[in-house]
């Protein structure tokens, strides 16, 4: 459910105060816990450290992000792979094949010289 238009977007006043009058290129990471804060056009170009419950995930705000929430770009859950033992074996074979291909390419370029 979206926020009422008469209320306007929720933008954390402390966050606006932190970026007010600053240059996005010279300012470092701005740490914030305000995941519900909506991204406004004034925030474009700034680098925010959005807290995900454990660490601050760096989010560079671009034009496409305006209107979204800061929390959308800082996932709170870590995905672990599906598959188990069989999947590990397949990934190991794939990695070995990549290494072999890289070595053969390296020797081929060495022979041309």
KAGIRA-V919624 format. One record per residue. N is the residue number from 1. PHI is phi in degrees with one decimal (* if undefined). Layout:
n: <N;N>
phi: <PHI;PHI>
//
This chain:
n: <1;2;3;4;5;6;7;8;9;10;11;12;13;14;15;16;17;18;19;20;21;22;23;24;25;26;27;28;29;30;31;32;33;34;35;36;37;38;39;40;41;42;43;44;45;46;47;48;49;50;51;52;53;54;55;56;57;58;59;60;61;62;63;64;65;66;67;68;69;70;71;72;73;74;75;76;77;78;79;80;81;82;83;84;85;86;87;88;89;90;91;92;93;94;95;96;97;98;99;100;101;102;103;104;105;106;107;108;109;110;111;112;113>
phi: <*;-86.7;-76.6;-58.6;-65.9;-68.8;-78.6;84.4;-72.5;-86.3;-125.4;-62.0;-63.1;-67.7;-70.2;-63.7;-63.7;-68.0;-96.6;-61.2;74.6;-107.4;-89.9;-59.0;-75.3;-89.2;-81.0;-79.7;-75.0;-101.8;-75.6;-149.2;-108.2;-83.1;-69.9;-82.6;-67.4;-81.9;-79.5;-108.0;-60.5;-68.2;-86.6;-61.7;96.2;-81.4;-107.5;-106.3;-99.9;-90.9;-73.9;-109.3;107.0;-128.6;-132.6;-98.8;-92.9;-75.1;-127.3;-92.3;-80.6;-118.7;-62.8;-67.0;-85.9;-60.6;99.6;-88.2;-96.4;-63.4;-65.5;-66.3;-103.6;-132.3;-63.4;-94.2;-115.1;-98.5;-82.3;-106.3;-63.2;-88.7;122.7;77.7;-64.2;-62.7;-65.1;-62.5;-63.5;-63.1;-67.4;-64.3;-63.4;-63.7;-65.8;-61.5;-64.4;-64.6;-65.3;-62.9;-64.7;-65.7;-67.5;-67.0;-66.3;-66.3;-68.7;-65.6;-71.2;-69.0;-71.0;-67.8;-81.4>
//
